[in-house]
Amino acid sequence: MENSDELFQENKQSIIYSGSRILQLDQLKCIVIRTSFDTLKGNLLRSIMFPLKPNQFSFQKQSMKFIIILGFNALIAFLITIPKFIELLDQQAILPVDVVIRILDLITISVPPALPTCLAFGVSFSLRRLKKQNIFCINPPKINACGKVKTVCFDKTGTLTEEGLSFKRIICYEKKELKEIEALNLIEMGNYIHRIIISACHTIENFNNELIGDPLDIEMFKYSGFYIAESGQNGQILVEKNTQKLKIQILKRFQFLAELQKASVIAEFEGNKYIFSKGSPEKIVQQCKQESIPHNYKEVLEQYTLSGYRVIGISFSEIQNFQEGEKRDYYEKNHVFAGFLIFENELKDVTKYHINLLNSQNIRSIMVTGDNPLTATYVAKQCDIIEFEQQSNILEYLNNECILNNKKFEIEKKLDQLDGKQLTVTGTFFKQYIEDNFNLRRFILKNTKVYARMTPDQKQNLISFIQQENENVHTFTGMCGDGANDCGALKEADMGISLSNTDTSIAAPFTSKVQNIACVHRLLREGRASLQTSFECFKYMALYSIIQCFTTTILYYQQSFPADKQFLMWDLFIILPLSFLLGMGKPSQKLKKQTPTCELISAEVIISIIGQSAIQLGVQLFTIGILVKQSWYMNTLDINKDSDGEINYDNLSGCYDSTALYWYLKNIYIYI
């Protein structure tokens, strides 16, 4: 059964997903519709193991290209030494099999077997340091990609702000007036219809005298003055605590959907049936009768959203003819507007400090949330994602028109007027203009730091668009979030950090047990340290192999070669420990504005290696040139003659040339 199947959509809320814990059941019969990798979790695991999107940063792929270049270096060295090998073969001083062994030596030297191990040192040590800071990684190659991240997107609720919401007050609409009632005074001062809405419009269940459900619903329900008396096949029954007389029976629930931005319930109360809805104010007002909407609706909404509160709209309608099989569209219309629920969601203590830290180090911070654009903009100003004094410009798409700050705006004709201004973009505008318009997309991405009313799919698309912001260069992007709504974006990002301990965190390469954004700066530092040490290790190993190839070629030309013990000393006791120490490099406490290079085949790397190689080749040739001019110098063949004038070809490594270059390399490997 596909997700797009109508039967699947109708029964979506009745599906038990793998890994779920069943708290209560009554003669339950289940039909398995998916197994293995076809399940939601299995599909998520498959996408992690075999991503359709290629990794934009593959150190191993680039290193293979470089290894091919090193292989050509070995081929050139072999061609240079061919005349000397032919000369030794003519003298029967060496067997053909020995020539093959010497050629294989050149290949082994030019392409060092220890190279993959050395490349893993930096990542391994970064993993250990991250683990000590309660940051865990399921995709180690992503650590190097973190070193290139210059843009980080943040979810709002639970990431920048505290996880829990505090129910502060309800704005009741009755007698054509909006009246503010504090949550603590709701039972005494509020009318029944508002108490019934907040007591019935939720998905809470009572399990062993403990309320289970959405934290926002639980916080709201606490102030209703009702309790859940029973839940069964006939629906949930709610009873008023004080009088025990007022009872509400839940007949049907329409669950909250991110695409619709609202939830509804059908309930029976005093013999009458009603539908109660709650959701984003703009969605709730769309399903209300025009005459029931207060004249100062927008002013009151802006008053609270501009102050950073989370505002939820509520509405109701009496049902004259209840039909069990009707879809929600049939009931979610012609409602009476009932008011607003006002929740407070405070910033976490560390949020502002770490956003400022990222700003000071040239890391662009972006907020991506499903909340109201005014609330999102206010919170963004509070935490310095945007400057507090700076005017905010909210772009929306309402009634088939582009709206800028509640006024019609012809964006295609007046795009230049927005250049350099701070923009807040809503999900409706994003869908209409950004997803299919490449030129407008680039402009909006450059000027926007707050995206509001974004669905999970839009969050994922936004990450993808930012990564493609520059046509020729991949823009490495991070995403930090805490909920299931962020799964797609976390998986899409080059640096996806989950602040959640639930199973949804497996979608992200990184999970932080510390529930704040301090992990972002730590991960950026470790990413740059790992990337830089990986490059330094690679350049060091490349130089080591090139220099040793030069040494071996020179000695072959001098009819000698390094001894096995000399190779052992160089490789095991000098190169390997130094490579290990290089990988242990710790990150700087501050991020520089420029990120490390991520291209092995680049002018910076090539010039560095060629320059050093040329210097080392010149010094070695100069050393041999000075050596052969000494009065006491004897060439390799003369020094290995016995008393009868016979040459000991088994000891050609015992000569002045080999010894001189051995001591030179022993020191130079430490200094380069």
C-alpha positions, 0 to 999 in steps of 0.5 A, a space after each residue: 500500500 503506497 502512501 498516496 493510496 486513498 485507503 492509506 490516507 483514510 486510515 493513516 492515524 490507525 497505523 501502528 509503526 514498527 518500534 511502537 510501544 502499545 500501552 493498552 488494547 482491547 481485542 485488537 486485530 492488526 493487519 501487516 501492510 509492510 515489512 523489512 525495508 518497506 516500513 517507515 523506519 526501514 525506508 529511513 535506514 535504507 536511505 541512510 545506508 544507500 542515499 540517492 543523493 551523492 555525497 558532495 564531499 568524498 575525501 576517499 574519491 579525491 584521494 584515489 585521483 591523487 594516488 593515480 598521480 603518485 602511480 605515474 610518479 612511480 612509472 617515471 622513476 622506473 623509466 629512469 632506472 631501466 638503463 641501470 637495471 639493463 646494465 646490471 642484467 648484462 653483468 649478471 649482477 642481478 636476476 630478472 626476478 630481482 628487477 621485478 621486486 625492485 619495480 614493485 618496491 617503487 610502486 609500494 613506495 609511491 603509493 603507501 599502504 598506510 595512507 588509508 589508515 593515516 586518513 582515518 586518524 583525524 576522524 577517529 580522534 574527532 569522534 572520541 572528542 565529540 563523544 566526550 561532549 555527548 555528541 554522537 555520530 553514525 556517519 563518520 565521513 560527515 565530520 569532514 563535511 562539517 569543516 566546510 559548513 558556512 550556513 546553519 538552519 535552526 528549528 525554533 521550538 525545542 531548539 532555540 526555545 525551551 521544549 515546553 510551552 506555558 499556557 498563559 491566557 485565552 482571548 475569548 470572542 463573545 458578544 462581538 468583543 475579544 476578552 482576555 482571560 488569564 489561564 489561571 482564571 479560566 474556570 471562574 471567568 470563562 464561558 463553557 464553550 471555551 472550556 469545552 474546546 480546550 478540554 475536548 480538542 486534543 489527542 490526550 489519553 489517560 493511562 494509569 492516571 497519567 496523561 499521555 499525548 502532545 505536551 501542548 495539549 496536556 498543558 492546555 487541558 490542565 486549565 480546563 477543569 475537566 478530567 478523562 473519565 474513561 476511554 473505550 470503543 464508544 469514545 472518550 468521556 470527559 467529566 467536569 471536576 467540580 460538579 461532576 455533572 457536565 459531561 463531554 463524549 468524544 465521537 470522532 477525531 481529525 488528527 493534526 496534519 502539518 499540511 492543514 495546520 489544524 486539528 478537530 474533534 466531534 463531540 457530544 455535549 448536553 445532547 447536541 453535537 459539535 465540531 471543535 477546531 484548533 490550529 494556526 490562526 490563518 487556517 482557522 479563520 479560513 473555515 469561519 463565517 465572515 460575520 463571526 470574525 472580529 473586526 480587530 482580528 489582525 491587530 490582536 493577533 499581531 499584538 501577541 505574535 509580535 511579542 513572541 507568543 505562540 498563538 493558536 486559533 480556535 473555532 466551533 460549529 454545531 452539527 445538525 446531521 452527524 454522518 460517521 463516514 463523512 470526511 473532515 472537509 464536510 465538517 471543517 467549514 462555516 465555523 464560529 470564531 471562538 478566539 485565541 489560545 496564547 502560549 509562551 515559549 522562552 528562549 533557552 539560556 545559551 541560544 543568544 550567546 551561541 548565535 552571536 558566536 556564530 555571527 562573529 565567526 561568519 557563520 550564517 544562521 537561519 530560522 526554519 519553523 512551522 510557527 507564525 511569521 510574526 512570532 518567528 521574527 520576534 524570536 529571531 530578533 531576540 536571539 540576534 539571528 536578525 538585528 533587533 532594530 532592523 525592520 522586518 519584511 514579511 512575504 506571504 502568498 494569500 488569495 492568489 496574491 503576493 503580500 508584503 507586510 499585509 499589502 499587495 506587492 508585485 514581486 517580479 517587477 519590484 524585486 530590486 526594492 527588497 535587495 539588502 532588506 531583511 525578509 521573513 518568508 512563509 510556507 505559502 510564498 515558498 511554495 508559490 515562488 521559490 520552488 519553481 523560480 530559480 532566479 527569484 529563489 537565489 535572491 530570496 535565499 540571499 536575503 532571508 533569515 526567517 522561514 515561517 509556516 514551513 511544512 516538513 517537506 518544505 524544510 527539506 527542500 529549503 536545505 537542498 536549495 541552499 546547497 544549490 545556491 551557487 551554481 558551480 559550488 556546493 554550499 555546505 549547510 547544517 540543520 539543527 532540530 529536535 522533532 520528527 518534522 525535521 527528519 527530512 531536513 536533518 537527513 538532507 543537510 551536510 551537518 544534520 544535528 538532532 537534539 532528540 533522543 527518540 528513534 527519529 534521531 537516526 535520520 541525522 548524522 549527529 545526535 546531541 544529548 545536550 539539548 541546546 545549540 552549543 553542539 553546533 559550534 563544537 561540531 563546526 570546530 571539530 569538523 574543521 580540525 578533522 578536515 585540516 588534519 586529514 589534509 595535512 596527513 594526506 600531504 605528509 604521506 604524499 610528500 613522504 612517498 614522493 621523497 622516498 621514491 626520489 631516494 630509491 630512484 637515485 640509489 637505483 641509479 647509483 647501483 644501490 638501494 635502501 636496506 630493509 632495516 632502513 625502510 623499517 626505520 623510516 616507515 614504522 618508527 618515524 612516519 607512522 608515529 608522526 602521522 598519528 600525532 598529526 591526527 591528534 591535533 585539537 580544534 581551535 577555540 575560535 573559528 576563522 572566517 575562512 574554511 579549510 580547503 576540501 579539494 585535494 586536486 587544487 592549486 594550493 595542494 599541488 603547488 605545496 607538494 610540488 614545491 617541497 618535492 622539488 626542494 627535496 629532490 634538489 637537496 638529495 642530488 646535491 648531497 650525492 654530488 658533494 659525496 662523490 667528490 670526496 677523496 675517500 668516496 668509493 662507489 657501490 660496486 667498489 666498496 663491495 669487492 672482496 679480496 679476490 676482486 669479486 663483487 658481493 651483489 647481495 650487499 649493494 645497500 651497504 655503501 656511502 650513498 645509501 647511508 648518506 641519504 638514510 640519515 638525511 631522510 631520517 631527519 627531513 621526515 621530522 622537519 617537513 
